[in-house]
Amino acid sequence: MKTRQILLAASLTTFALPALASHCPTDVAKIDAALEAGTNLSEEQLAEVKILRDEGAELHKEGKHGESLEDLHKALDILGIDHS
């Protein structure tokens, strides 16, 4: 029974990682577009969004897609952009 659970978890992870990996650049593009269009954010919020965006992009490059999405989703939340 445990072998089945392990195999199921491994196969789900195998299929989920490419989806997460391709989602990161999409979120970075959303953030970049919002920043280019201009926002009503305070300077502190704007600085935080830029830091989260850069950290998320770097984590993506390192293959840490789950962590990348956490940072990118925080930035999108600050911008008021849906990330679903």
C-alpha positions in Angstrom: 0.0 0.0 0.0 2.8 2.4 0.9 4.5 1.7 -2.4 1.4 2.7 -4.3 1.2 6.0 -2.3 4.8 6.7 -3.0 4.5 6.0 -6.7 1.3 8.2 -6.9 3.1 11.0 -5.2 6.1 10.7 -7.4 4.0 10.7 -10.6 1.9 13.7 -9.5 5.1 15.6 -8.7 6.6 14.7 -12.1 3.6 16.1 -13.9 3.1 19.2 -11.6 6.6 20.5 -11.8 6.5 21.5 -15.5 3.2 23.3 -14.9 4.7 25.2 -12.0 7.9 26.0 -14.0 5.9 27.5 -16.9 3.7 29.5 -14.6 6.6 31.5 -13.1 7.5 33.5 -16.2 3.8 34.3 -16.8 3.6 35.8 -13.3 6.8 37.8 -13.9 5.3 39.1 -17.1 2.1 40.2 -15.3 4.2 42.0 -12.7 6.3 43.7 -15.3 3.3 44.8 -17.3 1.6 46.3 -14.2 4.8 48.1 -13.2 5.2 49.5 -16.7 1.6 50.6 -16.8 2.0 52.4 -13.5 0.4 51.8 -10.1 -1.0 53.7 -7.2 1.3 51.9 -4.8 3.3 53.7 -2.1 7.1 53.7 -2.6 7.5 51.0 0.1 4.9 48.8 -1.6 6.5 49.3 -5.0 10.0 48.5 -3.6 8.6 45.3 -2.0 6.9 44.2 -5.3 10.2 44.7 -7.2 12.1 42.7 -4.6 9.6 39.9 -4.6 9.6 39.9 -8.4 13.4 39.7 -8.6 13.6 37.0 -5.9 10.8 35.0 -7.6 12.6 35.2 -11.0 15.9 34.1 -9.4 14.2 31.1 -7.6 12.7 30.1 -10.9 16.1 30.0 -12.5 17.3 27.9 -9.6 14.5 25.4 -10.2 12.7 26.3 -6.9 9.3 26.8 -8.6 7.2 26.5 -5.5 9.2 29.1 -3.6 9.2 31.2 -6.7 5.5 31.2 -7.0 5.1 32.2 -3.3 7.1 35.3 -3.9 5.5 36.1 -7.2 2.0 35.6 -5.8 2.8 38.0 -2.9 3.9 40.6 -5.4 0.7 40.1 -7.5 -1.4 40.4 -4.3 0.2 43.7 -3.5 -0.6 44.8 -7.1 -4.1 43.6 -6.8 -3.7 41.1 -9.7 -5.4 37.7 -9.7 -2.9 34.9 -9.8 -5.2 31.9 -10.1 
